Amino acid sequence: MRISEILKSKWFLVLSSTYIIIFLLFVVWMIFFDTNSYFIHKELNDEIKALEETKEFYKEEIDKDKAFIVKMKDSNEVEKYAREKYYLKKANEDIYIIEHEDSVKLKKKHE
C-alpha cells in the first residue's frame, strides 16, 4: 500500500477525526498523567484495603483486651494470672518451676 492509499482509507479518516484524536488524548491523559489517574486510584485503593485490614486486627485486639479486663475483675483470676505470669507467691509457700525437656533444649539453642 502506498501512503496516499492509506491516507484515503476509511479507517484512517475515522481515526484522524478531530473528535477521535481529542478523545484518545483525553483517555491517555486520564490513565497515565492526571493527578487522579488510574494508577494513583489503584494505589490508593490498595492502601485503603491494607488500612481496613489493620483496623480489623486492632478491633480484634481491643475485644481480646476488653475480655481480659472483664476477666481480671475477679480477684481469684488476678491472683492466678500473677502467679502464672510473674511467679508471685504468698509469704509461706514455695514455688517450683517444672520445665519440660523440649523447652530446655529450645532455651539452649537460643542462648
Residue pairs with C-beta under 8 A, 6 or more apart in sequence:
6 12
14 20
15 21
30 36
30 37
30 38
31 37
31 38
31 39
32 38
32 39
71 77
72 78
72 81
82 88
83 89
83 95
87 95
87 97
89 95
